[in-house]
Amino acid sequence: MKFTKPLLITKLKATGVHLSISVLIFVYLTYKIVYDWYPWPYFAVDGGWQGIRLVGAVDLVLGPLITFLIFDNRKKRREIVFDLLTIAAIQIGALAYGVHATYSQRPVAVVLIDEFMISAIEEHYAESWTSQDALSVFSDEHPPIILSELPMNREGLEKIQQVKIEQKIYEHAQMEYYRPREQLGSAIESRQALFADRMVSYGDRPRFDAWLAESGSSPEEVLIAPFSGRYGRVWLVFDRDGNHIDYF
């Protein structure tokens, strides 16, 4: 198809209208991803940035590009309507996939299990997942930060593995081992020597020192715990009662 100047101008106008609508949608979804689904610091290390890129690629690139390639005001009205409906169907389908993928991978809980602090997503709970309220009883944080204490005897560990194999519920998502929020602080405190050694081995001590200087805190006033995200690591900072106050 030959692009005449009038046709090119028409295509650019149609693409501009489409892009304007896409930007509004993208701004809303960005807000949901950054402030609701992947609040900091999880946005940076646990999939928020990847979700933004996926949604942006579909919403800001794919849809407007298809509009530019397909739209032609020289066609009959019925053909133009068909093209617009086709564009809308493609973008809505692709955007729905991107939003679903991003939403379904959001961290619904941060779990301290053994010596590790990791995220849990809905999929990890399998059919035991009911709602976010079931996890919120363990923590006031968003997402909730929860202590899980697994049994260390052979019988208990075999039961955990059996549930994982048969019910597809991950170890850190087996809620019967979740403990009340009041126990989180003491659990983190009992691991401070281990976490401090790990921070040195990771080469993260300068980051902690910088945070202490900026916040005006002393090491004795806070507790730290490493959170291992799917795309990086960050240190969560708690007060002595186990309330999450910051990160570095």
Residue pairs with C-beta under 8 A, 6 or more apart in sequence:
1 72
3 11
7 72
7 73
7 74
10 71
10 72
10 73
11 67
11 68
11 71
11 72
12 68
14 67
14 68
14 71
14 73
15 64
15 67
15 68
15 71
18 63
18 64
18 67
18 87
19 60
19 64
22 59
22 60
22 63
22 64
23 60
25 59
25 95
26 55
26 56
26 59
26 60
29 55
29 59
29 99
30 52
30 55
33 43
33 48
33 51
33 52
33 55
33 102
34 40
34 43
34 48
34 52
37 48
37 51
37 102
37 103
37 106
38 46
38 47
38 48
38 51
38 106
38 107
39 142
39 143
40 247
41 227
41 234
41 236
41 247
42 48
42 107
42 110
42 119
42 143
42 227
42 229
43 49
44 229
44 231
44 232
44 234
45 227
45 229
45 230
45 231
45 232
45 233
45 234
46 107
46 119
46 229
46 230
46 231
46 232
47 102
47 105
47 106
47 107
47 229
47 230
47 231
49 231
50 102
50 231
51 98
51 101
51 102
51 105
51 106
54 98
54 101
54 102
55 95
55 98
55 99
55 102
57 98
58 91
58 94
58 95
58 97
58 98
59 91
59 95
59 98
62 90
62 91
62 94
63 87
63 90
63 91
63 94
63 95
66 87
66 90
66 91
67 87
70 83
70 86
70 87
71 80
71 83
71 84
71 87
72 80
72 83
73 80
75 83
104 121
104 122
104 123
105 121
106 121
106 143
107 119
107 120
107 121
107 143
108 120
108 121
108 122
108 125
108 132
108 135
108 143
109 119
109 120
109 135
109 138
109 139
109 143
109 144
109 145
109 146
109 173
110 117
110 118
110 119
110 120
110 141
110 143
110 144
110 145
110 146
110 227
110 236
111 117
111 118
111 119
111 120
111 145
111 146
111 147
111 148
111 172
111 173
112 145
112 146
112 147
112 148
112 184
112 187
112 188
112 225
113 148
113 150
113 171
113 172
114 150
115 191
115 194
116 226
116 228
117 145
117 225
117 226
117 227
117 228
117 236
118 172
118 227
118 228
119 143
119 227
119 229
119 230
120 170
120 172
120 173
122 129
124 169
124 170
124 172
124 173
125 169
125 170
125 173
125 175
126 167
126 168
126 169
126 173
127 167
127 168
128 167
128 169
128 173
128 174
128 175
134 175
135 143
135 144
135 146
135 175
136 144
138 144
138 146
138 147
138 178
138 179
138 180
138 181
139 145
139 146
139 181
139 184
140 181
141 244
145 184
145 236
145 244
146 178
146 179
146 181
146 184
147 178
147 179
147 181
147 183
147 184
147 187
148 172
148 174
148 177
148 178
148 179
149 177
149 179
149 187
150 156
150 157
150 160
150 171
150 177
151 157
151 159
151 160
151 177
160 171
160 174
163 169
163 174
164 170
164 171
164 174
179 187
181 242
182 242
184 238
184 242
185 223
185 238
185 239
185 240
185 241
185 242
185 243
186 242
187 242
188 223
188 224
188 225
188 238
188 242
189 223
189 240
189 242
191 225
192 223
192 224
195 224
195 225
195 226
196 224
198 226
199 205
199 208
199 224
199 226
199 235
202 226
202 233
204 235
207 235
207 248
208 219
208 224
208 235
208 248
210 248
211 217
211 237
211 246
211 248
212 218
212 219
215 246
221 239
221 240
222 237
222 238
222 239
222 240
222 245
223 237
223 238
223 239
223 240
223 242
224 235
224 236
224 237
224 238
225 235
225 236
225 238
226 233
226 234
226 235
226 236
227 233
227 234
227 235
227 236
227 247
234 247
234 248
235 247
235 248
236 244
236 246
236 247
237 244
237 245
237 246
237 247
237 248
238 244
238 245
239 245
